[in-house]
């Protein structure tokens, strides 16, 4: 499926984004102009991910998080909020974001 989307991406003005959620962690990378996101930041035991050089998100370790998307005229913006501890107090911190516009 990825190769199919990448071949189509090269021929269209629209931007393709693939969002999956099975793996309990967060990943974001781009291949062939297609943005791939894994968002599984709930309460299950996190899956440790080896970050690759082309990964857009590089924080090591578990990433308990949520993502929210804003859709506006001609653009899509995504924000990933990661749960981090500040001493003993948990807080949400934006650790990744991006904006997509048509090609």
C-alpha positions as CSV (number, residue, x, y, z in Angstrom):
1,X,0.0,0.0,0.0
2,X,2.8,2.4,0.8
3,X,4.4,2.1,-2.6
4,X,1.0,2.6,-4.3
5,X,0.4,5.8,-2.3
6,X,3.9,7.0,-2.9
7,X,3.5,6.5,-6.7
8,X,0.2,8.4,-6.7
9,X,1.6,11.2,-4.5
10,X,4.1,12.0,-7.2
11,X,1.2,12.7,-9.6
12,X,-1.2,14.7,-7.5
13,X,-1.4,18.1,-5.9
14,X,-3.2,16.7,-2.8
15,X,-1.0,15.6,0.1
16,X,-1.3,12.0,1.4
17,X,-1.1,11.3,5.1
18,X,-1.4,7.8,6.6
19,X,-2.4,7.5,10.3
20,X,-2.2,4.2,12.1
21,X,-2.5,3.4,15.8
22,X,-1.7,-0.2,16.7
23,X,1.9,0.3,18.0
24,X,1.9,1.8,21.5
25,X,4.2,4.7,20.9
26,X,4.6,7.6,18.4
27,X,6.3,7.7,15.1
28,X,6.4,10.3,12.2
29,X,8.3,10.0,9.0
30,X,7.9,10.8,5.3
31,X,8.6,8.4,2.4
32,X,8.0,9.3,-1.2
33,X,6.2,12.5,-0.2
34,X,3.7,10.6,1.9
35,X,3.5,11.4,5.7
36,X,3.2,8.3,7.9
37,X,2.2,8.7,11.5
38,X,1.8,6.0,14.2
39,X,-0.1,7.3,17.1
40,X,-0.8,4.8,19.9
41,X,-0.1,6.9,23.0
42,X,-2.7,5.4,25.4
43,X,-2.1,3.5,28.6
44,X,-0.8,0.1,27.3
45,X,2.8,-0.9,27.7
46,X,4.8,1.1,25.1
47,X,6.6,-0.6,22.3
48,X,10.2,0.7,22.1
49,X,11.0,2.0,18.7
50,X,14.5,2.4,17.2
51,X,14.5,5.9,15.8
52,X,15.9,6.1,12.2
53,X,17.8,9.0,10.8
54,X,14.9,10.1,8.5
55,X,12.4,10.1,11.4
56,X,10.9,13.5,12.0
57,X,10.3,12.7,15.7
58,X,13.4,11.5,17.5
59,X,12.7,11.4,21.2
60,X,13.7,8.0,22.7
61,X,11.7,5.9,25.1
62,X,8.0,5.7,25.7
63,X,5.7,8.5,24.3
64,X,2.4,8.7,26.1
65,X,0.6,11.3,24.0
66,X,-2.4,12.5,22.0
67,X,-2.6,14.2,18.7
68,X,-4.9,16.9,17.5
69,X,-5.5,18.1,14.0
70,X,-6.5,21.6,12.8
71,X,-8.0,21.9,9.3
72,X,-8.0,25.3,7.7
73,X,-8.2,26.8,4.3
74,X,-5.5,25.1,2.2
75,X,-3.7,23.5,5.1
76,X,-3.7,20.8,7.8
77,X,-1.8,21.2,11.0
78,X,-1.1,18.4,13.5
79,X,0.2,18.8,17.1
80,X,1.4,15.9,19.3
81,X,1.2,16.5,23.0
82,X,3.4,14.3,25.1
83,X,2.8,13.5,28.8
84,X,5.9,14.4,30.8
85,X,6.6,14.6,34.5
86,X,7.7,18.0,36.0
87,X,8.9,16.7,39.4
88,X,5.9,14.7,40.5
89,X,3.4,16.8,38.5
90,X,2.3,15.5,35.1
91,X,1.9,18.0,32.3
92,X,1.3,18.0,28.5
93,X,4.0,19.4,26.3
94,X,3.9,19.8,22.5
95,X,6.8,17.6,21.3
96,X,6.0,17.4,17.6
97,X,4.0,19.4,15.0
98,X,3.8,19.9,11.3
99,X,1.8,21.7,8.6
100,X,0.8,20.2,5.3
101,X,-0.2,22.3,2.3
102,X,-1.1,21.2,-1.3
103,X,1.9,20.6,-3.6
